Amino acid sequence: MIVERATLLICLGLLVLPDPAAAQLGVTVETSTAARRKLRLVDEYLRREAWAEAVSFLRQTLEQHAGELVEVAAGRYLDTTAQVNRMLVNMPPQALTIYREAVDPQARRWFESGRTNNDPLAVSRLLKNAYASRWTDEALWWLGQAAWQANRPRHAAGYWRQLLPTDPDVNPIQRSLRFPDSRHAEADVRARLVLCHCLDGRLDLARAEWVRLKRRNPDARGSLAGRKGRLVELVARWLEQPGLWPAPPAATPHTTFGGSPERNGTTIAALDPAAPLWQARLDDSLSAGRSVHTDRFPVAWGDRLFVADSFGIRGWKLASGQPAWAANNTRTDRHVLFPSPPYGVPVRAARQRAGRVCTSLCVAGGRLYARIGSAVTAQSAQEPRPLFHELVGLDLEQGEGRLVLQLDTTKLPGDDSRGTWSFDGAPLVIGEKLYVTTRRGHPQAELGVSCFDTASGQVDWHRRLAVAVTRTDETLNVVTHNLLAHVDDHLVYSGDSGVVASLEIASGTIDWVTAFDPPGGPGPFCGLPAPASELILVRTGPESLAAVDLHDGHTVWKRQLPGGVEHLLALREGLAIVSGHSLWALNISTGQLAWHRLAGETHQHGHGRGLVAGTVVYWPTREQLMLLDLRSGRPLRQPVQLDFRGCTGGNLLLSPRGLVVCGGGRLTVLGQFAGHRPDSSFRLSLISPTSRSSR
C-alpha cells in the first residue's frame, strides 16, 4: 500500500514540472493542472487494472474540466473532452464495460429523444459527453444519414469515418478518434464514403477509398441504390459514371485573402491574359512607408475591385479603372473610399519595424471589411508616437462605400497590467459574425482570437491561445499579418509564431493547439484546410511545411522544400500547390512530391502570390507570368512577359473581367486577347516543355 501510494504521489509530482521539450519551443499554453493530474492517475489505475477507479476519474474529468486544455505531447495540447474520449475508446474491454454500464441509460435517452425530434444537435451531444457509449454507434450512423439527406456529404463522411476500425500500426497518440467496436460492417461504411466523396466532387478521394474497399473487403455483399451484389462492383459502376455526380459549382468571386474564407481559391474559369486593360499607381499617401514596400492583396465584388493600404481603402471599376462610384469624382483622390475627406496626414511609426507590411480585405454580406491604421501590431517601448488602428466595415450594396462599422481595440478585454491588445490582421466575416486574430506584448507575444457581432459591434468572445517568445529586437516595432481560415464549424489559426490552433466558431472553445518552429519569412500567415482529407497545411519553418490532423492537431507529415515556403496557394485534385522561390505540387495525403519547378536564377524566383483556376496554375516571377498544368506542371503557353506590359509580378486575383496583378506599388488588370472577349471560350492546351530540367 505504501509503495502504491508513493507511486501515485510521484505521478502527481510529475504534473507540476514543466515539460522541457515544450519549454524549448518558446510557446506557453494555459492548461488545466487538475485535469492533467486526474488523467495521470487514470494511467496509473489502468496500469494496475483498477478499472472502476480509472472510469470514475475519467468521468469526473469529463464533467469538471470541459473546455480546458491538457498537454498530450511536447508542444501539443488537446481539449480535455477530446482527450478523455480518446482514452475511453482505447481502454481494455473490462474497463469499457464498466463505463458503458454507467452511461448507456442516459446516452440512450439522449439519442432516442434527438432522433424522435429529428434534432442532429441533440444527438451530437453523445459525441462529447458519452462517446464510448454503445449508443454512439447508432448516433454516428444516424448523423451521417441526416447529413447525407441534407446534401452535406463532407459532414456525412466525417461521421461515418469514425465507425471504421482503428489501424493498429498507427501510434495511439496520432490516431484519429474512432468508435471502438461498431456493429456496422466496414465494407458498408467504406462504400458510403466513396459516394460521399463523389457527391463532394472529390473523385480522387473516391477512387482511393474504393481501392481500400477492394483491398480490405473484396467479397463483401450489400445493397446500393436499390441494387444488390458485391459492394466493390456496385460502387465501381457509380465511379465509372462521373456525369451522374454534381457539376462544378458556379463561379465564386475573389472576396478575401486566398479567394474564399477557406483560403482555397475560387471557382472562376481560367483565362489567357493579354494586354493591360488599365493600370493604376498606388502612391505613398495612405501607406505605412514607401508604397512599393507594402504587400497588398486585392478583392473583387461584382464589377468592382478594392485594395487596402495601411491607412485607407481604394476602389475601381474593373472594366475601366474608373472610380468605384461616381460620387467619388468630387474627391481629390477619386479612388479613395475610406477615410472620407478631409483627412489629415497619417500618424506613422517613428522607430524602425520588423516585418513586412501586408494588407488584405474581406467582402461579406454586401460589406467590405478591413484593418485600417498603423501597421504595427506590437509597439516598442521606445516608440514616441501614439499609434492607432481599427477595424472598419463599408456598405457596398446600398451605401456606395459608406462607413457602417468601426471597432477599436478598447472593446477587447484588458483587465490586467499587460497592456492593450492589437488586431493582428484583417478580419474574416462569416454570416453576421466577424473574427479576427489579436496580439499584445513584445518580445513575449500573447496571441488570441476575437469574435464580434457585425450588427452591434459587441464582443461575443475573446480567447487567449498561447504566449510565444519572439526573437525580435525589443527596440523595433513589430509588424505582422496573421489570418484565420474557416472550415465547416471551426476556425483555424496559423501564425508567425509557429502556433497552430482550431476553435469552435460558435463558442470560441479551443479544440487543440500545436506549437511548431516559427515559419519565418514574410507574411501573411494563414493555414490551408483540406477538409476532405481531414488535414490542415501549415508553414512550420522558413523551408518547411506540415500537414496536421484537422481534429486533434497531430502532425501527419512534414516536408522540407529548399528555397523557402511563402504561399499555400490551393488544394486541387488531391494536390497542394505551394510556392516560394520555386513552385511545388505535393500529394496532400502523403506529402510526396508530384512535380516542381525549381528557380535557379534570382529573376526566376516567385514574386507574389499566384493562384489556381480549374486545372491551371498561375505563377508570377518578377518579369514573367507562368501558366502551368495542375496535374503535370508543364507549361500551357509561352510565359506572359509582365515587363513588356509595364508591370512586375505581384499578388494575383482572377475575375471574369481579367487577371489582376498587384505589386511594386502598381495595380494592373490584364484582359483577354487585348481586352476583347472572344466569341468562343479560350482553351488552354499543353505545349512541349522547352527543358525537362525545369520540372
Phi, psi and omega in degrees: 000319180296319179296317180296319180295320178298321179298317179294321179294320177299317179301317179294321181296326179297336186291332186267357179271133177292147179284118183302320182295319180294321181297325181293337180288345180075018181235133177241130179240134179289120181235168180266111177295321181296317179295318180295324178298315180296320181290327174294323176295322177300315178303320181291318178296321178294323178298325181271002181061033174269077190298316183298317180295319179298314180297319181300314181292324177296317179294321176299314181298319180296321183282324190262344188229027177298138179085359178259158182256149173229149178277126182251345175196168181302119178075012181230128187231139186229146175303136185303319180301315180295319181293320177298316180297323177295322178291323181296314184288343179261006179288157174298157182306324181297317180290321180296323178297316178299317180298314184292325177299330182277324190252343185300319180302314179292319180299321179297318179297317178300314183294310184294324177295314179294320179294317180300320181270006182050050186242093180301327181296319180292319179295325181297344179301328180297328185292339177259315191265348181205050188299321184277001177296152176301330185283347176292331174303311179291324182296316180296319178295315181293318179296323177296317178296319179297318179293321178298315180293335178272011180059044176237071188297327180294321177293319178301315179298323179297322177288311185293327181299331181289351178269356179285151178293151179285140176284115184293342182278350181273137176306130181307327181293333184256006179285140171286154182293127179226143173290135194288327188213062183295144176275350180278131184296139180303320182297319178298319180294314182295324177299319178292325177296322177301313181295323178299314180295322177298312182294333179276359179081014180252074181294334177296317178290325178298316180294321179296321179291325177296322177298318178296320177299316181294323182285320187267329185223059187295332186251007182296138181247154179183194180235146181210122180053042176084359179249147178246150178156197176289128185299324179302317182286320180298315180292323180301323180298322178290320180295331181281358181235069182299340179294342179283343185266162186302145175289161178304147181296157178298156182302132178249138183287163179274095191253358179196179178303133183079004176093318185215166177301336176280352179064026186244032176078191181236180179252020177293138182292148179293150174224162180262107186287144182231235185282158178294135169283319176195162177224154178219137176269135179259107186281184185274358192298327183247007183267163181285340178205223175291137185301323184291347181262008176258131179264106185255142179237102186285167174226161178237147176216112185061233180259025181238153183235138183229143178224136178259144165249176180301322187245015179182176182229136177243154180219146180225160165277128186299323186287327190238340186083004177287164178305149185303324178223148184299330181300336181287348184296341180277352183272159178298308172258101190293342183267354181280120176269323182214137002281162178284146179288154356275143177230146185275189178285129180300147176274107180262153180296145180274323183275160179295159183239155173250124182114153180268138179286124178234146174227142175213172186222172175214129175251128178204138177058033180075013178239154176247126184243144181204161169263122185235137179130200180303138179284350183290129178252343174218111190273136175293145177297340182266002178289119186278343187262146174283121183253138186224144171210165182204169170257136181233153174232128180247138180277111179269326189288318184235344188251005180051044178087015180291140179291126180233352182210132173224126179232122176251173188286349178293343178285343180280147181296131178219064190266024179214186186270009184275004175095183183268157179276159171242151169283126192264009180174185178286152181283161172240129184244124177235117183064235181260010185245142178248130181240139183209145175283151181228163185200147169203150178097151181195121011272352172275113185259122175269128188247141181206179177221137180237152175235128177242152171273125185288340180281313185263340184078007181273153179282124174277315177199157174221128184239131172276127181268311187190170170242126182240134176273117181265164181259011184285140176303130183294341181278353182260149168283143181259133177239121178225165177212088182256132187238153177264152171243150182249131175216117182054242182255029185224157171251143177243127177251131174213105191246186184289343182274352184094358179279129176238136184210157174235137180229147172290131188290329183284315187254343185080005177301132182277121179284314181195159175224133176232133182254125175244176171295149178303138183291333181069177179076182182282159173271190356292161177247128183197137177283163178237100181289143172238078189298326180294330177264359181058042181227163171229129177269129183223152173278132184236011179173170181303329182231028183217157173215165183217156170252123180247152181294132183296332188265330183225359172081007179284151183282123179271316174204157175228152181212138173270136178232100182302139180103351173099148177243120181240323187228129171262099195281309186187165173241121181218131174052041177080004180249139172259122180262121188230140180225158174200236170295326179244179181238137186226147170235122184239147171293120187295331183280330186240340185082001181290145183286127176267314174196165177205160172234108183274136179259107182279320182259155183302320183290349178267354181295149173301143184220086182112172182269119177279198179201168177236128177234115184061240178250026179244129176258123176260121183229113181271138164251185183297323187248344187225162172238119180267139172244114190238153177284130183301319189281331186239339185081003180284148180293142178265343179197172174296149181302144174281122182278102182289324181296329176290341182260012174078022179216172175244174175298157181189197179279132188259149172219132180253131176224164177300339180280334183161186180257125181263133176240120182239108181187156179064030180071023183218147178243125182230134175247116179264124180270176177275128176047062179063025173097350180265124181287127181289160178293322178248151184296139177288141180239116176281140178222156183294140169245161181293132179295141181289333180203130178287350179291343180277353183265000000 
